[in-house]
Amino acid sequence: MTAYALTLNDVTARGLVGVSLALLPGEVAGVVGPAGAGKTTLLRIAAGTFAPGAGAAHVCGEPVTQPDARRLVGYAGDNPVFPRGLTVHEVLMYYARLHCVTNGERAPRGLVREALELAGLTAAAELRTEALGRADLHRLGLAQAALGSRRVLLLDEMFSGLDAVARRDLRGRIARLAAGGVAVLMTARDPAALERLAARVLVLRRGRIVRAGPLASLLAERVLEVVLDAPPPEPPPGFRITDAGLEAPLAGRTVESALALCRAHRLAVRASRVRVKSLEEIVLETHDRP
């Protein structure tokens, strides 16, 4: 039997309808979708901070409502907020002491040192949180969530508002945690933020998973773009009109057969090219469906 790090079974709650997923140790999965799709609610249920109306969440086989399971989960919310008068070190020491009291583990200073290193905050340890930029606030959120060797990390909009350099740095740190066996479930309003990290993506729309699969498979979908001298009054079957001419997915057919269909409709093809769909395009397609 597969030992999943996190499972959600037919979860229904405010903004979610019958959502199920299973996450393996070391797997990074992304949840994408527009605002209001239910992404944050999904993470809160997985963290055990929000009770679903139906269904259940389990961490390493235990209900997330149980203390032993909750101790294995780390959660970092969107727009992290920490006490302004405390330093980075003091914030992490607070969480480390709570962890040690609850789990009867070693002295908290070792946990804080590890958390600072994994998040890249060692040089900022004595800075007050009010002096931190957005990137360091997200790093502190990651450090707090991962502190104490959590086995499941739930990261809500971890890349939101960050520049490319900060995103790359955080991606690398999260990837190293996953390489050590930590399961990661992340949300993102911007799908591009997950394209170099998540192995699997779930697209939420109005509280339902409308597409899901390995990222490599989703991004392998090809589209034929056709440039025309003038747009036709009606597109051929399987095509749609664009600003430049036409486009059509190539699922199940070749470029040659698609172009032959254009010629059969007496369309003057000036140029054509094949491109691969982006994750953002896949999300927008699901959003635009009736």
Secondary structure, 3 states (H helix, E strand, C coil): CCCCCEEEEEEEECCEEEEEEEECCCCEEEEECCCCCCHHHHHHHHHCCCCCCEEEEEECCEECCCHHHHCCEEEECCCCCCCCCCEHHHHHHHHHHHHHHHHCCCCHHHHHHHHHHHHCCHHHCCCEHHHCCHHHHHHHHHHHHHCCCCCEEEEECCCCCCCHHHHHHHHHHHHHHHHCCCEEEEEECCHHHHCCCCCEEEEEECCEEEEEEEHHHHCCCEEEEEEECCCCCCCCCCCEECCCEEEEECCCCCHHHHHHHHHHCCCCEEEEEEEECCHHHHHHHHHHCC
